[in-house]
């Protein structure tokens, strides 16, 4: 057990170190991504920004769903199970980080796609500007006006708009009526070009939709791989539950041994009391015999003269004395037998004490493990409270930012309405100026004043839009941080629920279960102290009784020596015995009493024999139950490493020939009773094999991760080739609209390549989803 605990502790330390390194790398990547997003958002148009935000939110949502599904795996209790669950959590964290890296890669691809769209828009603007330079001054003013509207939609610069409007007013004043027809022709040509560009844009949007669908299919394949990993984790949890059942059976066996020890101690006390009563009876008999000897001496002093007449009676008395001496010898033999029984019971008591010490060691180890769990629970509670406080503060900040955002949006709406009014008024003023250009050729100061005010309003509107953009960015960052804290809170709560075995409970149930565990720990500690005190008291009483038995043994030895002396005196006074005729009847009565006592001793001996037989039968039944339990444990453990291990450890070799053994081999079922040492050796080998199987799971997961990385590298190379194709499309678009046929052929080539890549991804997805179950079978 100590080796298992140390190995588990080392593995947890290694996993914690790896987790810290991975967290640092993830933070660095997040910083890089945030900087790239800020730089890209400054260049993206609003429509592309909205699309990228939706795709990134969807990807983030998928990653969060997979993360929460991974964090709900595992189950409860016991030190070994908690170590296994720590390993599984570390592996789930690694998988979650890899999924996050994949989502970040997809977001970078979306950003590159948005950049391509932005470059295409810039190309369109450049083409319009080149077309406008080839026309007259009036056509240049119309092209500038269209360019200004397009730049206004894409958050252009206010100074350029003011310059274009100044050029527009200057050119509009200088134009003649004859040039209006040229302006209309140029306007129609520009409209045709705009329609052609819209068609090209629609084609590119179709290509974008196909690329998005392919990315969605990649997400589906990733989710299927995640489900395969979850199936493997469920298999490990089932194995873990089997091990927990085995541990529960061992604890029940320990409780049965404790109850057996208590029964044996009670039986030992009863036997000691019976032995003490028997010794008291023997002392009473010795006292009576001494009194009889004194009476005999008195009678001898009185009847020395009548010796000759009572010689025949003396012979009869001598025979009776021999019978009494034989009876005393038999009683001594019984005392020796009782002493051997007492020694055997003491040996059993020492064996039981050793078993109790082993059980106490196991209990201390379990107590240390429970204390470690309590410390982990307290740290988790502190983290939960801290995360709740952070979430409350973030919610308050988010509410404030939302109110500020709503206010700013209202201000932006008002400013836009005002800008529209100003544009309408400017249009009316321009029409008025066109009608009255003959009369008011020299007065342009009013128009310039209006244009200056319009430029100021546009500047204010652009500043407001920038503020709104910044607020949205800050809100998105706050929402991301809040989501991270929520995920961490859910992970901590899920870990506590898995450790306690209540996956679907509420926070109140979680706190109640923690308090219940604490109360149960206190109760078990109190019970342990009380049992220790009771054991100490029983040991003291046993020592006292042993000292009393020793003193009684010394007294019996002294009495036996006195009895020997009395026998010698009796031999010397054989010649001095006289007439004892009147005492014959008295002695016969004594003999009848001794016979009655002898029968009572026989009955007590038979009762003791029956009790010993019952104890022996009970012990045999308990040993047979223990052997059956160990056989079932072995049958469950031998299945986990595989059939080769079960076949290799199916028999036990014995040096001594035993009953039921074939060529010095025994089956594991018979080795439980006949060769327990070899059976325990095989059992430890089975436990080590199960540990190696569980340890190899991490290597298998790493192999699957390497395969996935290779496949993703292939996908990245395919995406790079597609980006190169898009660059070719850009060059074609920049070259002019006359090459539309070449563009269509290029688009058709790209579509065929997309179909081929999709087929390859389907094949790769089938291979990847099939790998984990094969590894588990191996």
N, C-alpha and C positions, 0 to 999 in steps of 0.2 A: 504493500500500500504506500509506504514512504517513497519508493522509487517512482511509482505512478504519479504521486502528487508532485514530486520534484520535476519529472518530465513535463507534466502539464504546466507547472509554473514557468519553466524555461520557454516552452512554446508560446505561452501568453505574453511573456516579455518580448520575444522576437516579433510576434504579430503586432504588439503595440508600437515597437520601433518602426516597423514597416508602415503602419498606419500614419504615424507622425510624418515620415518622409513623403508619403503620398499626399497628405494634406498640404504640406508645403508646396509641392509641385503643382497641385490644383490651384492654390492661391496665386502662384506666379502666372499660370495660364489664364486665370480669371482677370488678372490685372492687364495682361497683354491683350486679351479679347476686348476689355472695356476701352483701352486706348485705341485699338483698331476700329471699334464701333463708333467712337466719337469722331475719329478722322473720316470714316466712311459716311457717317450721317451728315457731316458738313458738306459732302459732295453729292448726296443722293437727292433726287426729286421727291416730292411728298408722296406721289402715288407708289413709287418703288419702295419707299420707307415703310408705307403701310403694309405692302405685301411681305416684305422681309420680316416686319414685326409679327404679322400673323403666323408666318411659317415658323419663326423662332419660338413664338408662344406655343404653337402646336407641338413642336419638338420638345420644348421644355416640359409641357404637360405630359407627353408620353414618357419622358425620362422620369418625371416625378411619380407617375403611376407605377412604372416598373420598380422604382426605388422603394415605394411603400409596399408593393407586393413582396419584394425581397426581404423587407424588414419584418414581415409577419411570419417568419419561419422559425421553427424550433420548439422546444418544450422544456420541462420544469425539473426542479429538485435535485438533490444529491450532488456531491463534489465532482465525481467523474463526469456526470451529465453536464454540469456547468462548464467544465473545461472543454468538452466537445462543442457545446453551444457557442463558447467564445471563439473557437476555431471557425465554426460555420459563419458566425457574424463577420469575422475578419474577411473570409472569402466572399461573402455577400457584399461587403463594402468595396472590395476590389472590383467585383463585377459592376457595381453601381458607378464607380469612377470610370471604368472603361466605357460604360454607356454614356456618361457625361462627355467623355472625350469624343465619342462618335457624334453626339449632337452638336458639339462645338465645331467639328469638322463640317457638318452639314450647314451650320450657320455661316461659316466662312465661304462655302460654295454659294450660298444664297447672296452673300455680299458681293462676291465676284460677278454673279449674274446681274445684280442691280447696277454695278459699275459699267457693265457692258451696255445695259439699256441707257444709262446716262450718256455714254460716249456716242451711242446711236443718235440720241436727241441732239447732241452737240453737232454731229455731222449734218443732221437735217438743217439746223440753224445756219451752219457754214454754207450749205448749198443754197439756201435762200438768200444769204447775204451775197454770194457770188453772182446769183441770178439778178439780183437787184442792181449790182454795179454795172452790168451790161446794158441796162435800160437807161432812159433819160432821167433828168432830175426829179420829175414827178413820180416816176415808177420807183425811184430810190426812196422817196418820202413814204410811199405806200408800203414798201418792203420794210422800212424802218418801223412803221407803225405796227405791222404784223409781228415783227421781231420783238418789239416792246411788249406786246400782249403775251407772247409766248414766254418771255423772260419774267413777266409779272406772275405767270402761273408757276414758274419754277424758282421763285424767290430770287429774282435778278437784282442787280444793283440799281439804286435810285438815280445816281448821277448820269448813267447811260440813258435812262428814260428821259431825264431833263434835256440832255443834248439832242436826243432824237426828236423830242417835241419842238425844240427850238429850230432844228433843221426843217421839221414839218411846216412850222408857221412861216419860216423864211421862204421856203420853196413854194408854199401855197400862195403867198402874196405875189411872187414873181411869175407864176404860171399864167399862161394865156388861155383863152377859151379853146383855141385850136388843139392844145396839147391834151385836153381831157379825153379825146378819143384814144390817143396813145396810151394814156393811163388805164383806160378800160381794157384795151387789148392786153397790156402787160398784166393787169389784174386777172384776166381769164387764164393767161398762161401759167401764172402762179397758182391759181386754183387747180389746174390740171396736174401740176407738179405735186401739190399737196395731196390730191387724191391718190396719185401713184405711191407717194410715201406712206399714206395710210394703209394701202394694200400690202406694202412691204412690212409695215409694222404688224399687221394682222398675221402675216406668215410667221414672223419672229415670235409673236405671242403664242401661236400654236406650238412652235418648237419648245417654248418655255413651259407650256402646259404638259407636253410629253415628258420633259425633264423632271418636272415636279412629280408626275405620276411615278416615274422610275424611282425617285427618292422615297416616295411613300411605300412602294414595294420593298425597298431596302429596309424601311422601318418595320414593316410586317415580318420580314425574315428575322430581324433582330428580336422582335417579341417572341417568335417561335423558339429561337435559341434560349431566350430567358426562361420560357416554360420548361424546356428540357432540363435546364439547370435546377429549376424548382422541383422537378420530379426526382432528380438525384438526391436532393436535400431531404425530401420526404422519405426516401428509402433509408437514408442514414438515421432519421428520427425514429423510424420503426425499429431499426437495430438497437438504437439507444433505449427504447422502451423495453425491449427484451432484456437488456442488461439491468435495467432498473428492477424488473420482475425478479431476476436472479438475486439481486441485492436484498430485496424484500424477503425472499425465502431464507437467505442467510440470517437476517435479523430475527425472523421467526424461530429459526433453529437455536439462536443464542438465547432467546427468551425461554424456550423449552428447557435448555440446559440449566438456566438459572432456577426454574421451578423444580427441576429434578434435584439440584443441589439443596434447595430448601427442604424437600421431602427427605433426602438422605440425612440432613442434619437433624431433622425431627426424629427419624428412626434411630439415629445414633444416640440421641438423648434418651429415648425410651429404653434402648438396650443397656445404657449405662445405669439408668435407674434400676432396672431389673437386676443387674449385676450387684449393685450396692445392697439391694434387699436380700439377695442370696448370701452376700458376705455377712450381713447382720444376723441372718438365720444361723450361719455357721458359727459365729461368735457366741450366740445363745447356746448352741449345742456344746461348745467347748466349756462354757461356764458350768453347764449342768454336769458335764463329765468330771470337772474338777470337784464339784460338790460330792459327786458319787465316790470319787477317789478318797476324799476325806472320811466319808462314812465308812468306806471299806477299811480304812486304817483303824478306825475305832472298833469296828467289828473284829478285825484281826487281833487287836490287843485283848479283846474280851474272850475270843474263842481259840486262843492258842492251845488251851488244854484239851479242846474237843477235836484236835486235828486228825487224829487217827480214825475217829468215827466218820468224819465227813470227807475222807480221801476220795471216795467214789463221786461224791457231789462236786468235789473240786475239779475232777476230770471233766465233768459236764460243763462246769463254769468256764474251764479253760477253752473248751470248744466254742462256747458262746463268745468269749473274749476274742478268739481268733476271728470269728464272724464280724465282730464289731470293728476289729482292726482292718479287716478287708474292706468293710464299708467305709472306714475313714480314708483308706487308700483310694477307693473309688471316688470319694468326694474330692480328694486332692487332684485326681485326674480331671474331674469335671472343672475344677478351678483353673487348671492349666489350659483346658479347651476354651473356657471363657476368656482367658487372657489372650490366647491366639486370636479369638474373634475380635476382641477389643483392638488388638494391633492391626488386624485387617481393616476394621472400620476407620482407624486413624490414617492408614494408608489411603483409603478412599477419600477421606476428608482432605488430605494434602493434594490429591489429584484434583478434587473439586475446587480447592483454593487456587491452584494454578490456572484452571479454566476460567475462574472468576477474574483473575488478574489479566488474562488475555482479553476477556470481554471488556474489562475496564479500559485497557489500552485502546481497543477499537472505539469505545465510547468517547475517550478523550480526543481521538483523531476526528471523530464526527463533530464533537463540540467545537474544536478549532475551525473546522470547515464552516460550521454554522456561524461562528463569530466573524469569519471573513466575509460570508454572505451579508451579514448585518452591516458591516462597514461599507460594502458595495452599495447596499440599499440606501444607507444614509447619504453617501456621495451622490447617488442618483437623485434622491429627493432634493438635495441642494441645487443640483443642476436644473431640475424641473422648476423650482421656484424662481431661479435666476432667469430661465427662458420665458416663464410667464410674465415676469416684470418687463423683460425686453420687448415681448410681444405687445403688451399694453402700451408701452411708450411709442413703439412703431405705429400702432393703430391710431394713436392721437396725432402723431406727425402726419400720417397719411391723410387723416381727415382735414387737418389744416391745409395741407398742400392741395387737396381736392377743392376746398372752398376758394383758395387763391386762384386755382386754375379756372374755376367757373367764373370768377370775377374778371380774370384777364380775358377769357373768351367773350364775355359780354362786351367788354371794352373794345375788343377786336371787331365784333359785329357792328357796334356803333360806328367805329372808325371806317369800316368798309362801306356802310350806308352813306356816311358823309362823303367818302371818296366817289361813290357812284353819283351822288347829287352834284358834286363838283364837276365830274366828267360830263354829266348831262348839261350843266350850265355852260361848260366850255364848248360843247358842241353847238349849243344855241348861239354862243358868242362868235364861234367861227363862221357859222352860216350867216350871221348878221354882218360879220366883217367881209365875207365874200360879196354880199349884196351891195355893201357900201364902200367897196375898196377904191372906187373912183373918187369918192368925196373925201375919204379919210386915208389917203396914202401915207401921210406923214405921221399920223398919230397911232403908234403901236405900243404906247406905254401901258394902256389898260390891259391889253392882251398879255404883255409880258408879266404884269403884276399878277394876273390870274394864273399864269403858268407857274410862276414862282410859288404861289400859295399851294397849287396842286402838287408841286414837287416836295414841298415841306410836309404836306399831308401823307404823301407816299412814303417819305422817310419815316414818319411816325408809325405808319402801318407796318413797315418792315421791321422796325424796332420791336413793336408789339409781338409780331410773329416770332422774332428771335427769342423774346422772353417766354412766349408760350412753348417754344421748342425746348428751351432749357428746363422749364417746369416739368414738361413731359418726361424728359430724360431723368430728372431727379426722382419723379414719381416712379418711373420704371425701376430705377436702382433700389428705391426703398421697398418696392413690392418684391424684388428679387431677394433682398436681405430678409424681409419678413417671411418669405417662403422658405428660405434656408433655415431660419430659426424654428419655423413650424416643423420642417422635416426633422431637425435635430430633436425637437420635443417629442415628435411621434416615435422616433427611433428609441429614445430613452424609455418612453412609456411602454413601447412594444417589448423592449428587452426585459423590463420589470415584469410585465404580464407573462412573458414566456418563462421567466425564472420561477414565477409563482404559479403558473399553470392556469391562469384566468385570462384568455386571449380576448374575450368579448366583454369584459367587465368595464365598469366606469372608474373614474379617478377615486371616488369614495370607496368603492369595493377594493381598489388597489391599496389605499391607505389602511382599510380595515384588515386586509390580509397581512400587511406588514406588521401591524400591531398584534394580530393573533400569533404570528410567528415569534415575535418578541416574548409574548406571554407564555407560549409553549416552551421556549428556551428557558425562561426563568423557572417554570414548573419542573422541567426535567433536571435543572441544576439542583433545585430543592430536593427532589426525589433522590438524586445521586448522593447528596450530603446525608440524607436520612438513612439510606441503605449503608453508607460507609459507617455511620454511627452504630447501626444495628449489628453490622459485621464485627466491629470492634468489641461491642458488648458480648457477642457470642464467643469471640476468641478468648476474652477474659474468663468467661464462665467455663469454657473448655479447659483452659489452663488450670483454673482452680480445681476442677474435677479430676484432672490428671494428677495434680499434686496429692489430692485426697486418695486416689487409687494407689499412688506410690506408697503413701504412709500406711494404707491398709495392707499392701503387699508386704511391707516390712513387719507389720504386726503379725501377719499370717506366718511369716518365716520364724519369728520368735516363738509363736505358739507351736509350730511344728517341732522346734528344738525342745521346747518343754515337754511336748508329747513323747519325743524320743527318750528323754530322761525318765519320764514316768514309766515308759515301757521297760527300761532297764531296771528300775525299782521294782516293777511288777515281777520281772524274772527272778530278782533276788528274794522276793517275799513269797515265791511259789510254795516253798517248803513250810512257810509259817501260816498258811491259810488253814482255818478250822471250819467248823461246822457252819455252813451258810444255807441250810435247808429252808429256813423261814424266808430267805430272800429270793428264792427261785421264782416264786410267783411274781414278785416285784420286777425281777429282771425280764420275765416273760412279757409283762405289760410294757416295759420299756422297748422290748423288741417289736411288739406290735405297733407301738407309736413310731418307731424308726421305719418300719415297713410302710406305714401310712405316709410318712414324710418322703420316703423314697418314691412312692407312687406319685406324690405331688410334683417332685422334681422331674420325674419322667414326663408328666403332663406338660410342665413348663418347657422342657426340652423339645417336645413335639410341637408345641406352639411356636417356639423359636425357629425350628426347622421349616415349618409352614411359612412363616413370615419371610425367611431368607429365600425360600423358593419363589414366593410371590414377587419379592424385589428383583430376583434374578430374571424372572419372566418379563417383568416390566422393563428392565434394562435392555433385554434382548429385543423387545418390541420397538423401543425407542431407537436402538442401533439400526434395526432393519428399516425404520422410517427414514432415519438420516441417510442410510445408504441409498434408498430409493430416491430421496431428494437430490443427492449428489449425482446419481445416475441421470436424472432428468436434466440437471444443470449441464452435465457433460454433453448430453445429446443435443442441447440447444447451442452450446458454445462450439462444438465440433462442426456444426453445419455452416457457421459463418465464414471461416477461412476457405472452405471449398472441399470437394470430395477427396482430393489427394491427401489433404491433412487428416481427414476422418479415416481414410484407409490406412495411412501410415501409423496412426495412433489408436487403432482399433483393438490392439492386444498389448499386454504387459508381459515382459520377460521376467521369469523368476529363477533364482539360483537353486532353490529347494523345490523338489517335486511336491505338488499339492493336488488335492482332490479336484477333478474337473479340468486340470491343465493338460494341454496337448503339446508335447515336446517342449516343456518349460515355458509355455505361454498361457496367459489367462485373458479372457475378454474383459472389457472395462466394467461390465455389470458385476462380474464375479470378483474383479480386483478391488472393488470398493470394500468388500468384507474380508478378503484374504490377503491383499497386498496394498494397503492404504497408502504407503509411502510412494510407491510407483504411480498409483492413481493420482495423488496430489501433484507429482512431478508433471504428469501429462496434463493435468488441469491448468497448471501455471503456463505450460507451453501453449495451451489453447488460448488463454487470456492474452499472452504476448502476441500470438498470431492475430487476434482480433484487433489489438492496438496497432499492429503494423498495417492491417487493412484500412483502418481509419486514417492512419498517417499518410498512406499512399493516395488518399483522395485529393489532397492538395496538389500533388504532382500531376494527377490526371487533369485537374482543372487548369493548371498552368499550361499543359500541352494543348488543351482545347483553346486557351487564350492565344497561344502562338499561331495555331491554325487560323483563328479568326483575324489576327493581325495580318497574316499573309494574304488572306482574301481581301481585306480592306485595302491593302497596298495595290492589289490588282485593280480594284475599283477606282482608286485614286489615279492610277495610270490611265484608265479609260476616260475618266473625267478630264484629265489634262489634254488627252487627244481631242476631246470635244471642245475644250476651250480654244485649242489651236484652230479647229474648224471655224469657230465663231470669229476668231481674229481674221481668218480669210474672208469671211462674210463682210466684216467691217471694211476690209480693203476693197472688196468689190463694191460696197455701197459708196465708199469715198470716190471710187473711180467714176461713178456716174450711174444714171438710171438706164442708160442704153444697154447695160449688161444684165438685164433682168432675167434673160433666158439662162445665163451662166449661174445666176444666183439660184434659180429654181432647180437646176441640175445639182448644184451643191447641196441644196436643202434635201432633195430626194436621196442623195448619198448619205447625208447625215441621218435621215429617217431609217434607212436600211441598216446603218451601223447601230442605231439605237435598238432596232429589233434584235440584232445579233447579241448586243450587250445584255438585253433583257433575258434572252434565252440562256446566256451564260450565267447570269445571276440566279435564275431559277434552278439551274443544275447545281451551282455552288450552295444555294440554300438547302436543297435536298441532301447534299453531302454533309453539310454542317449539322443539320438537325438530326441526322442519323448517327453521328459519332459518339455523343455521350452515352446512350444506352449500351453500345458495344463495349465501351471502356468499363462500364459498371459490370457487365457480364464477365469480362476478363478478371 
